């Protein structure tokens, strides 16, 4: 049996283990997938994970912090500056693939420009995907929003943990009143399926996209990589 997992500081929100458990059962794969909470990330902790697991995913707050403890980065992860997959001590990134796929499936016409809320690992992967798709974009810290005017942007992406279980009542502080049906709101949070960010956008007629499809696609990309 092969062993995989997800590391992070707090994983009560994660659906990754359920996703892989269903995949392994449906496809008769002899493997398991564990949620591994790591209070403090150290070189010894990463070495232990590399020795015990055949591959693992990385989530907040370690997508950037893990980089100094890895043997190498593949070129895309190096360009992004964040890692969400590790195999044999090498860091990779599939978040950008998940985002790109989910956005293309949900939008008949690609937005011309985007605002990415957040400056962490997920935000960096999304900015990379947007650049690859030729969509002009800006990143802004969640602390710098202050009822931010979203009119200049067709796509607004929440790449912060705001709204994620168990803090489901939190949301980015943008000017929701100025949203229109021409706007697209994309939330990287997938638990809950409809966040306050998406609910407030939906009230104004905006196209809303939850994070579940992004999760599924980045997970499938992880599996392909581990088995390549």
N, C-alpha and C positions, 0 to 999 in steps of 0.2 A: 504494500500500500504506500502511496505517495502522500506527502503532507504539505499543505499550503495554509496560508493564513493572512490576516490583516493586522497590522500594528498601528496603534494610535494611543493617545493618552486616555480618552474616554470613548467607549464604543457602544454605549447603550442605544445610540441612534441607528446603528449600522444594520443594513439588510443584506450585506455581502455573504454572510454565512448561509442564510436562507437561499440566496440565489445559487450558490455553488452546490448546496445540498440537493436542491431540485435537479440541477444539471447533472450531477454525478449519478443520481438515481435514474433519471430518464435515459441517460446514455450508458448506463452500466459501467461507470468508471470506478475503479478501485482506488479511491482517494478520499481524504477528508480536508476540511477547511475550518480553521479555528480563528476566533477573535482573541487577540493577544494584547491586552492593555499593558503598556510600558510606561510607568510613571516618569522615569527619567531615561532619556536615550543616551547611551554611552557606546564607546567602541567595543567594549566587552559584550554588551547586550546585542549589538549588531552581529558580532562574530558568532555568538551563540545561535542567533536566528539563522544565519547562513549555514551553520553546521546541522541544524535540526530540521530545516524546512527545504523542500525542493523549489520553493518560490514563495514570495509573499507580496502583498499590497501594502501601501503606506498611505495613511490619511493624516488629518490635522492632529497635532501641529508639527508633524515630522517630515513633511514633503521636501522641505528645504534643509532642515537640520540634519537629516541623515546623510547628506552628500559628503561631508568630510570623512565619514566612516566607511565609505564604499571603495571598492578596489578601482572602479572606473565608472564613467557615464557614457552611454551611447550618445551619438551626436545630437539627436533631437532633445533628449533630456538635458544635455549640456546647454543647448541653445535656450531652452525654456528656463533652466535654473531651478527645476523641481522634479521630483521623482515620485511615482506612485506604484512602480513595480520594481522588484529586485529579483534577480536570478543569478546565482553563482557570484554574489557580491558585486554585481554590476547593476547600475540604476537605469531604468527606462521610464518613459512617460506615455501613457495611453489616454490620459484625461482629455487631451486635445482631440483625439480621434472620437471619443464618445460625444464630446460637445459638437463637433462638426457634423457628425451623423445625425444627431438629434435635431439640430437646427435645420439641416437640409430636408429632413423628413417632414418637419412641421410647417415650413414656409415655402409657398409656391414661388415667391420672389424674394431674393436675398436683400436684407436691409443695406442701405448705402453706408451707414456708419453706426458705431456702437459705443456705449459707455459701460465699462466693466467696473463694478463696485467691489472693491477689495484689492489687496496688493500681495496676497500670499501665493502659495503654490498653485492653487486652482485658478486664480486670476491670471497668473503668468501663462499657464497652459492654454487658457481661453484666448488671451491676447495673441499667442502664437498661432492658434487655429484661425482666428480672424485675419491675421496677416496673410496666412496661407491662402485664405479665401478671397483676398483682395478687399476686405472690409475695413475701412478706416476706423480706428478705435482709440479710446483714451481710458486710462486706469485712474481710479481715485480711491483713496482710503475711505473706509466706512465712517471714520471719525470726521471726515471733511465734507459730509453731505449737507447737513443743516438745511433741510427742505429744498434740496437741489432742483433747479429748473431742468427738466428733461426734454424740453421742446427741441433742442438742436439734435437730438439723437433718436434714431428710429428703433434701435435695439438697446435695451437695458438689461444687463446680466448681473444677477446677484451671485457673486463668488465669495461671499462671506458666510459664516455660520449662523447669521441672524435668521430666526424662524425655525431652526432645526430643533427637533425633539431633544430634550424636554422643554426648551424655551420657545414654545410654539407661538407665543403672543408677540414676539419681537419681530421687527422688520426694518429694512433700510429706510432712512428718513429722506425720501425724495418728495417732490411735489406731485402727488398722485392726482390732484385736481386738474393738472394740465395734460394728463394722459388722454389719448384719443384712440379710435379704432386703427389708426395708422401705426401705432406703437406695438412693439413686440417685447414682452417681458419673459426672460429666461431665468429660472432659478436652479442653481446647482444642487440645492437642498432637495432631497427626495423623500424625507420622512419628517413631517407629513407630506402626503402627495400634493395637497393644495396648501401652500403657505399663506400667511397674511399678505406677503408681497404679491403673490399671484392673485389672491382674492381681491385685493384693492385695485389691481390692474384690470381684472375681469369686470368689475363694476363700471369702469370707464370704457369698456368695449375693446380693450387691448387684446391682442393675441397673447395667450399665456402658455408657457412650456415648462413642465415640471422636470425634475432632475432624474427621474427613474430611467428614462431611455439612455441618458448619458451614462448612468451607472452600469446598465446592462452592456452597452457597447464597450466601455473601458474594461469591464470584467472579461468579456469575450476576447478582447485583444490581449489581456493578461494571459488567458488560458492558451491562446495560440503561441505566445512568446515562450511560456514555460515548456511547451511541448514541441518547440521547433528544434 
